[in-house]
Amino acid sequence: AKVAFLDDESVISIFPNTELYINGKQNNQVINKNISLIRGIVKVNVLKQKYSKFKLTTQFSEIECIDECGFWVFSNEKEGDHYYSLYGTGYISNSLTVNSIALVQDSTITSFIDSLIKIYTTTITENQLLESLLIDVGENKIIDNKIELLSNSNILEIKLKNNYNVEKKIFLNYSK
């Protein structure tokens, strides 16, 4: 399922077995959004936040997007929160964090109950998991496709590149 906000075109993709509440407060023509994620998986794309605020809260942490930002959140009682940053400007905090932790592209940020927030580079395995979730719901986009005919041969090379800049090649041998 997806939720799209009409004021700024931000989108929340909601995956199976997810429970969340969406609250908004309208101020003139903008909506300050506050999402309460109880458990589950969401992918969030927040577009320009000129005058409004976008905040997502779980039982372990809170993220606020200042401008544009994109991220995934996996949240459950056993494993806490896992944020996978895609792009943009946002800040994560929890009850033990004095300062907020900034989203860093291609990073994973974890937050557990009664523990500090940790940040590390997103692994290939984690990227493959995120991509497989998109494929499962038909949202994966191929970023770059190229088809080349190798000179003076009967071989066709097709290059495919996904969201994470992973390139695959397919070679087709044919007869004229």
PAVO-694516 format. One record per residue (C-alpha): x, y, z; residue number from 0; residue in one letter. Coordinates in steps of 0.2 Angstrom, whole numbers, plus 5000, padded with zeros to 4 digits. Last residue first. Layout:
BEGIN
<bafi><xx>X</xx><yy>Y</yy><zz>Z</zz><pos>NUM</pos><code>a</code></bafi>
...
END
This chain:
BEGIN
<bafi><xx>5113</xx><yy>4931</yy><zz>4804</zz><pos>175</pos><code>k</code></bafi>
<bafi><xx>5117</xx><yy>4920</yy><zz>4819</zz><pos>174</pos><code>s</code></bafi>
<bafi><xx>5116</xx><yy>4925</yy><zz>4837</zz><pos>173</pos><code>y</code></bafi>
<bafi><xx>5126</xx><yy>4925</yy><zz>4853</zz><pos>172</pos><code>n</code></bafi>
<bafi><xx>5117</xx><yy>4935</yy><zz>4867</zz><pos>171</pos><code>l</code></bafi>
<bafi><xx>5128</xx><yy>4942</yy><zz>4881</zz><pos>170</pos><code>f</code></bafi>
<bafi><xx>5119</xx><yy>4949</yy><zz>4897</zz><pos>169</pos><code>i</code></bafi>
<bafi><xx>5129</xx><yy>4961</yy><zz>4908</zz><pos>168</pos><code>k</code></bafi>
<bafi><xx>5125</xx><yy>4966</yy><zz>4926</zz><pos>167</pos><code>k</code></bafi>
<bafi><xx>5129</xx><yy>4982</yy><zz>4934</zz><pos>166</pos><code>e</code></bafi>
<bafi><xx>5126</xx><yy>4987</yy><zz>4952</zz><pos>165</pos><code>v</code></bafi>
<bafi><xx>5123</xx><yy>5006</yy><zz>4954</zz><pos>164</pos><code>n</code></bafi>
<bafi><xx>5112</xx><yy>5004</yy><zz>4969</zz><pos>163</pos><code>y</code></bafi>
<bafi><xx>5096</xx><yy>5008</yy><zz>4960</zz><pos>162</pos><code>n</code></bafi>
<bafi><xx>5100</xx><yy>4995</yy><zz>4946</zz><pos>161</pos><code>n</code></bafi>
<bafi><xx>5111</xx><yy>4994</yy><zz>4931</zz><pos>160</pos><code>k</code></bafi>
<bafi><xx>5108</xx><yy>4983</yy><zz>4916</zz><pos>159</pos><code>l</code></bafi>
<bafi><xx>5120</xx><yy>4981</yy><zz>4901</zz><pos>158</pos><code>k</code></bafi>
<bafi><xx>5115</xx><yy>4971</yy><zz>4886</zz><pos>157</pos><code>i</code></bafi>
<bafi><xx>5129</xx><yy>4964</yy><zz>4875</zz><pos>156</pos><code>e</code></bafi>
<bafi><xx>5124</xx><yy>4957</yy><zz>4858</zz><pos>155</pos><code>l</code></bafi>
<bafi><xx>5136</xx><yy>4945</yy><zz>4850</zz><pos>154</pos><code>i</code></bafi>
<bafi><xx>5137</xx><yy>4940</yy><zz>4832</zz><pos>153</pos><code>n</code></bafi>
<bafi><xx>5153</xx><yy>4949</yy><zz>4828</zz><pos>152</pos><code>s</code></bafi>
<bafi><xx>5161</xx><yy>4963</yy><zz>4818</zz><pos>151</pos><code>n</code></bafi>
<bafi><xx>5159</xx><yy>4976</yy><zz>4832</zz><pos>150</pos><code>s</code></bafi>
<bafi><xx>5150</xx><yy>4971</yy><zz>4848</zz><pos>149</pos><code>l</code></bafi>
<bafi><xx>5132</xx><yy>4976</yy><zz>4846</zz><pos>148</pos><code>l</code></bafi>
<bafi><xx>5127</xx><yy>4987</yy><zz>4861</zz><pos>147</pos><code>e</code></bafi>
<bafi><xx>5111</xx><yy>4988</yy><zz>4872</zz><pos>146</pos><code>i</code></bafi>
<bafi><xx>5111</xx><yy>4999</yy><zz>4887</zz><pos>145</pos><code>k</code></bafi>
<bafi><xx>5100</xx><yy>5000</yy><zz>4901</zz><pos>144</pos><code>n</code></bafi>
<bafi><xx>5102</xx><yy>5012</yy><zz>4916</zz><pos>143</pos><code>d</code></bafi>
<bafi><xx>5091</xx><yy>5015</yy><zz>4931</zz><pos>142</pos><code>i</code></bafi>
<bafi><xx>5081</xx><yy>4999</yy><zz>4932</zz><pos>141</pos><code>i</code></bafi>
<bafi><xx>5066</xx><yy>5003</yy><zz>4943</zz><pos>140</pos><code>k</code></bafi>
<bafi><xx>5060</xx><yy>4991</yy><zz>4957</zz><pos>139</pos><code>n</code></bafi>
<bafi><xx>5042</xx><yy>4995</yy><zz>4962</zz><pos>138</pos><code>e</code></bafi>
<bafi><xx>5034</xx><yy>4978</yy><zz>4958</zz><pos>137</pos><code>g</code></bafi>
<bafi><xx>5029</xx><yy>4973</yy><zz>4976</zz><pos>136</pos><code>v</code></bafi>
<bafi><xx>5041</xx><yy>4959</yy><zz>4977</zz><pos>135</pos><code>d</code></bafi>
<bafi><xx>5054</xx><yy>4968</yy><zz>4966</zz><pos>134</pos><code>i</code></bafi>
<bafi><xx>5054</xx><yy>4982</yy><zz>4979</zz><pos>133</pos><code>l</code></bafi>
<bafi><xx>5057</xx><yy>4970</yy><zz>4993</zz><pos>132</pos><code>l</code></bafi>
<bafi><xx>5071</xx><yy>4962</yy><zz>4983</zz><pos>131</pos><code>s</code></bafi>
<bafi><xx>5079</xx><yy>4978</yy><zz>4982</zz><pos>130</pos><code>e</code></bafi>
<bafi><xx>5079</xx><yy>4981</yy><zz>5000</zz><pos>129</pos><code>l</code></bafi>
<bafi><xx>5086</xx><yy>4964</yy><zz>5004</zz><pos>128</pos><code>l</code></bafi>
<bafi><xx>5100</xx><yy>4966</yy><zz>4991</zz><pos>127</pos><code>q</code></bafi>
<bafi><xx>5105</xx><yy>4983</yy><zz>4999</zz><pos>126</pos><code>n</code></bafi>
<bafi><xx>5106</xx><yy>4974</yy><zz>5016</zz><pos>125</pos><code>e</code></bafi>
<bafi><xx>5117</xx><yy>4960</yy><zz>5008</zz><pos>124</pos><code>t</code></bafi>
<bafi><xx>5128</xx><yy>4973</yy><zz>5000</zz><pos>123</pos><code>i</code></bafi>
<bafi><xx>5131</xx><yy>4981</yy><zz>5017</zz><pos>122</pos><code>t</code></bafi>
<bafi><xx>5125</xx><yy>4998</yy><zz>5022</zz><pos>121</pos><code>t</code></bafi>
<bafi><xx>5139</xx><yy>5008</yy><zz>5029</zz><pos>120</pos><code>t</code></bafi>
<bafi><xx>5138</xx><yy>5010</yy><zz>5048</zz><pos>119</pos><code>y</code></bafi>
<bafi><xx>5128</xx><yy>5020</yy><zz>5061</zz><pos>118</pos><code>i</code></bafi>
<bafi><xx>5124</xx><yy>5016</yy><zz>5079</zz><pos>117</pos><code>k</code></bafi>
<bafi><xx>5111</xx><yy>5025</yy><zz>5090</zz><pos>116</pos><code>i</code></bafi>
<bafi><xx>5114</xx><yy>5023</yy><zz>5109</zz><pos>115</pos><code>l</code></bafi>
<bafi><xx>5104</xx><yy>5010</yy><zz>5119</zz><pos>114</pos><code>s</code></bafi>
<bafi><xx>5089</xx><yy>5009</yy><zz>5131</zz><pos>113</pos><code>d</code></bafi>
<bafi><xx>5077</xx><yy>5002</yy><zz>5117</zz><pos>112</pos><code>i</code></bafi>
<bafi><xx>5087</xx><yy>4999</yy><zz>5101</zz><pos>111</pos><code>f</code></bafi>
<bafi><xx>5092</xx><yy>5011</yy><zz>5087</zz><pos>110</pos><code>s</code></bafi>
<bafi><xx>5101</xx><yy>5006</yy><zz>5072</zz><pos>109</pos><code>t</code></bafi>
<bafi><xx>5107</xx><yy>5017</yy><zz>5057</zz><pos>108</pos><code>i</code></bafi>
<bafi><xx>5112</xx><yy>5010</yy><zz>5041</zz><pos>107</pos><code>t</code></bafi>
<bafi><xx>5121</xx><yy>5021</yy><zz>5028</zz><pos>106</pos><code>s</code></bafi>
<bafi><xx>5121</xx><yy>5023</yy><zz>5010</zz><pos>105</pos><code>d</code></bafi>
<bafi><xx>5118</xx><yy>5042</yy><zz>5011</zz><pos>104</pos><code>q</code></bafi>
<bafi><xx>5121</xx><yy>5049</yy><zz>5028</zz><pos>103</pos><code>v</code></bafi>
<bafi><xx>5106</xx><yy>5053</yy><zz>5039</zz><pos>102</pos><code>l</code></bafi>
<bafi><xx>5111</xx><yy>5065</yy><zz>5053</zz><pos>101</pos><code>a</code></bafi>
<bafi><xx>5112</xx><yy>5058</yy><zz>5071</zz><pos>100</pos><code>i</code></bafi>
<bafi><xx>5103</xx><yy>5069</yy><zz>5084</zz><pos>99</pos><code>s</code></bafi>
<bafi><xx>5112</xx><yy>5075</yy><zz>5099</zz><pos>98</pos><code>n</code></bafi>
<bafi><xx>5109</xx><yy>5069</yy><zz>5117</zz><pos>97</pos><code>v</code></bafi>
<bafi><xx>5105</xx><yy>5052</yy><zz>5112</zz><pos>96</pos><code>t</code></bafi>
<bafi><xx>5098</xx><yy>5041</yy><zz>5126</zz><pos>95</pos><code>l</code></bafi>
<bafi><xx>5079</xx><yy>5044</yy><zz>5123</zz><pos>94</pos><code>s</code></bafi>
<bafi><xx>5081</xx><yy>5042</yy><zz>5104</zz><pos>93</pos><code>n</code></bafi>
<bafi><xx>5086</xx><yy>5053</yy><zz>5089</zz><pos>92</pos><code>s</code></bafi>
<bafi><xx>5087</xx><yy>5053</yy><zz>5070</zz><pos>91</pos><code>i</code></bafi>
<bafi><xx>5090</xx><yy>5068</yy><zz>5059</zz><pos>90</pos><code>y</code></bafi>
<bafi><xx>5085</xx><yy>5071</yy><zz>5041</zz><pos>89</pos><code>g</code></bafi>
<bafi><xx>5093</xx><yy>5078</yy><zz>5026</zz><pos>88</pos><code>t</code></bafi>
<bafi><xx>5093</xx><yy>5069</yy><zz>5009</zz><pos>87</pos><code>g</code></bafi>
<bafi><xx>5096</xx><yy>5052</yy><zz>5001</zz><pos>86</pos><code>y</code></bafi>
<bafi><xx>5094</xx><yy>5033</yy><zz>5003</zz><pos>85</pos><code>l</code></bafi>
<bafi><xx>5097</xx><yy>5030</yy><zz>5022</zz><pos>84</pos><code>s</code></bafi>
<bafi><xx>5092</xx><yy>5013</yy><zz>5028</zz><pos>83</pos><code>y</code></bafi>
<bafi><xx>5085</xx><yy>5015</yy><zz>5046</zz><pos>82</pos><code>y</code></bafi>
<bafi><xx>5085</xx><yy>4999</yy><zz>5057</zz><pos>81</pos><code>h</code></bafi>
<bafi><xx>5074</xx><yy>5000</yy><zz>5072</zz><pos>80</pos><code>d</code></bafi>
<bafi><xx>5073</xx><yy>4988</yy><zz>5087</zz><pos>79</pos><code>g</code></bafi>
<bafi><xx>5077</xx><yy>4970</yy><zz>5084</zz><pos>78</pos><code>e</code></bafi>
<bafi><xx>5065</xx><yy>4961</yy><zz>5096</zz><pos>77</pos><code>k</code></bafi>
<bafi><xx>5051</xx><yy>4974</yy><zz>5097</zz><pos>76</pos><code>e</code></bafi>
<bafi><xx>5050</xx><yy>4978</yy><zz>5078</zz><pos>75</pos><code>n</code></bafi>
<bafi><xx>5055</xx><yy>4992</yy><zz>5066</zz><pos>74</pos><code>s</code></bafi>
<bafi><xx>5062</xx><yy>4991</yy><zz>5049</zz><pos>73</pos><code>f</code></bafi>
<bafi><xx>5063</xx><yy>5009</yy><zz>5042</zz><pos>72</pos><code>v</code></bafi>
<bafi><xx>5068</xx><yy>5014</yy><zz>5024</zz><pos>71</pos><code>w</code></bafi>
<bafi><xx>5074</xx><yy>5031</yy><zz>5019</zz><pos>70</pos><code>f</code></bafi>
<bafi><xx>5072</xx><yy>5045</yy><zz>5007</zz><pos>69</pos><code>g</code></bafi>
<bafi><xx>5075</xx><yy>5064</yy><zz>5012</zz><pos>68</pos><code>c</code></bafi>
<bafi><xx>5070</xx><yy>5081</yy><zz>5005</zz><pos>67</pos><code>e</code></bafi>
<bafi><xx>5071</xx><yy>5095</yy><zz>5017</zz><pos>66</pos><code>d</code></bafi>
<bafi><xx>5071</xx><yy>5094</yy><zz>5036</zz><pos>65</pos><code>i</code></bafi>
<bafi><xx>5066</xx><yy>5076</yy><zz>5038</zz><pos>64</pos><code>c</code></bafi>
<bafi><xx>5063</xx><yy>5071</yy><zz>5056</zz><pos>63</pos><code>e</code></bafi>
<bafi><xx>5067</xx><yy>5054</yy><zz>5063</zz><pos>62</pos><code>i</code></bafi>
<bafi><xx>5062</xx><yy>5047</yy><zz>5080</zz><pos>61</pos><code>e</code></bafi>
<bafi><xx>5067</xx><yy>5032</yy><zz>5090</zz><pos>60</pos><code>s</code></bafi>
<bafi><xx>5063</xx><yy>5016</yy><zz>5100</zz><pos>59</pos><code>f</code></bafi>
<bafi><xx>5044</xx><yy>5015</yy><zz>5101</zz><pos>58</pos><code>q</code></bafi>
<bafi><xx>5044</xx><yy>5022</yy><zz>5083</zz><pos>57</pos><code>t</code></bafi>
<bafi><xx>5041</xx><yy>5040</yy><zz>5077</zz><pos>56</pos><code>t</code></bafi>
<bafi><xx>5041</xx><yy>5047</yy><zz>5059</zz><pos>55</pos><code>l</code></bafi>
<bafi><xx>5042</xx><yy>5066</yy><zz>5057</zz><pos>54</pos><code>k</code></bafi>
<bafi><xx>5039</xx><yy>5077</yy><zz>5042</zz><pos>53</pos><code>f</code></bafi>
<bafi><xx>5038</xx><yy>5095</yy><zz>5044</zz><pos>52</pos><code>k</code></bafi>
<bafi><xx>5030</xx><yy>5109</yy><zz>5034</zz><pos>51</pos><code>s</code></bafi>
<bafi><xx>5036</xx><yy>5126</yy><zz>5027</zz><pos>50</pos><code>y</code></bafi>
<bafi><xx>5047</xx><yy>5122</yy><zz>5013</zz><pos>49</pos><code>k</code></bafi>
<bafi><xx>5048</xx><yy>5103</yy><zz>5015</zz><pos>48</pos><code>q</code></bafi>
<bafi><xx>5053</xx><yy>5097</yy><zz>4998</zz><pos>47</pos><code>k</code></bafi>
<bafi><xx>5050</xx><yy>5079</yy><zz>4995</zz><pos>46</pos><code>l</code></bafi>
<bafi><xx>5049</xx><yy>5065</yy><zz>5008</zz><pos>45</pos><code>v</code></bafi>
<bafi><xx>5051</xx><yy>5048</yy><zz>5001</zz><pos>44</pos><code>n</code></bafi>
<bafi><xx>5048</xx><yy>5035</yy><zz>5014</zz><pos>43</pos><code>v</code></bafi>
<bafi><xx>5050</xx><yy>5016</yy><zz>5013</zz><pos>42</pos><code>k</code></bafi>
<bafi><xx>5040</xx><yy>5007</yy><zz>5027</zz><pos>41</pos><code>v</code></bafi>
<bafi><xx>5043</xx><yy>4990</yy><zz>5036</zz><pos>40</pos><code>i</code></bafi>
<bafi><xx>5034</xx><yy>4984</yy><zz>5051</zz><pos>39</pos><code>g</code></bafi>
<bafi><xx>5030</xx><yy>4989</yy><zz>5069</zz><pos>38</pos><code>r</code></bafi>
<bafi><xx>5021</xx><yy>5003</yy><zz>5078</zz><pos>37</pos><code>i</code></bafi>
<bafi><xx>5026</xx><yy>5016</yy><zz>5066</zz><pos>36</pos><code>l</code></bafi>
<bafi><xx>5019</xx><yy>5033</yy><zz>5072</zz><pos>35</pos><code>s</code></bafi>
<bafi><xx>5019</xx><yy>5045</yy><zz>5057</zz><pos>34</pos><code>i</code></bafi>
<bafi><xx>5018</xx><yy>5064</yy><zz>5061</zz><pos>33</pos><code>n</code></bafi>
<bafi><xx>5015</xx><yy>5075</yy><zz>5046</zz><pos>32</pos><code>k</code></bafi>
<bafi><xx>5014</xx><yy>5094</yy><zz>5047</zz><pos>31</pos><code>n</code></bafi>
<bafi><xx>5002</xx><yy>5098</yy><zz>5032</zz><pos>30</pos><code>i</code></bafi>
<bafi><xx>5004</xx><yy>5113</yy><zz>5022</zz><pos>29</pos><code>v</code></bafi>
<bafi><xx>4991</xx><yy>5125</yy><zz>5014</zz><pos>28</pos><code>q</code></bafi>
<bafi><xx>4987</xx><yy>5136</yy><zz>5030</zz><pos>27</pos><code>n</code></bafi>
<bafi><xx>4993</xx><yy>5125</yy><zz>5044</zz><pos>26</pos><code>n</code></bafi>
<bafi><xx>4986</xx><yy>5108</yy><zz>5043</zz><pos>25</pos><code>q</code></bafi>
<bafi><xx>4990</xx><yy>5095</yy><zz>5057</zz><pos>24</pos><code>k</code></bafi>
<bafi><xx>4993</xx><yy>5078</yy><zz>5052</zz><pos>23</pos><code>g</code></bafi>
<bafi><xx>4993</xx><yy>5061</yy><zz>5060</zz><pos>22</pos><code>n</code></bafi>
<bafi><xx>4996</xx><yy>5044</yy><zz>5052</zz><pos>21</pos><code>i</code></bafi>
<bafi><xx>4996</xx><yy>5028</yy><zz>5062</zz><pos>20</pos><code>y</code></bafi>
<bafi><xx>5006</xx><yy>5013</yy><zz>5058</zz><pos>19</pos><code>l</code></bafi>
<bafi><xx>5005</xx><yy>4994</yy><zz>5058</zz><pos>18</pos><code>e</code></bafi>
<bafi><xx>5015</xx><yy>4984</yy><zz>5046</zz><pos>17</pos><code>t</code></bafi>
<bafi><xx>5012</xx><yy>4966</yy><zz>5042</zz><pos>16</pos><code>n</code></bafi>
<bafi><xx>5014</xx><yy>4968</yy><zz>5023</zz><pos>15</pos><code>p</code></bafi>
<bafi><xx>5024</xx><yy>4984</yy><zz>5017</zz><pos>14</pos><code>f</code></bafi>
<bafi><xx>5019</xx><yy>5002</yy><zz>5017</zz><pos>13</pos><code>i</code></bafi>
<bafi><xx>5026</xx><yy>5014</yy><zz>5004</zz><pos>12</pos><code>s</code></bafi>
<bafi><xx>5025</xx><yy>5032</yy><zz>5011</zz><pos>11</pos><code>i</code></bafi>
<bafi><xx>5025</xx><yy>5045</yy><zz>4998</zz><pos>10</pos><code>v</code></bafi>
<bafi><xx>5029</xx><yy>5064</yy><zz>4999</zz><pos>9</pos><code>s</code></bafi>
<bafi><xx>5019</xx><yy>5074</yy><zz>4985</zz><pos>8</pos><code>e</code></bafi>
<bafi><xx>5021</xx><yy>5091</yy><zz>4995</zz><pos>7</pos><code>d</code></bafi>
<bafi><xx>5003</xx><yy>5096</yy><zz>4998</zz><pos>6</pos><code>d</code></bafi>
<bafi><xx>4994</xx><yy>5080</yy><zz>4991</zz><pos>5</pos><code>l</code></bafi>
<bafi><xx>5002</xx><yy>5067</yy><zz>5003</zz><pos>4</pos><code>f</code></bafi>
<bafi><xx>5004</xx><yy>5050</yy><zz>4995</zz><pos>3</pos><code>a</code></bafi>
<bafi><xx>5001</xx><yy>5035</yy><zz>5005</zz><pos>2</pos><code>v</code></bafi>
<bafi><xx>5005</xx><yy>5018</yy><zz>4997</zz><pos>1</pos><code>k</code></bafi>
<bafi><xx>5000</xx><yy>5000</yy><zz>5000</zz><pos>0</pos><code>a</code></bafi>
END
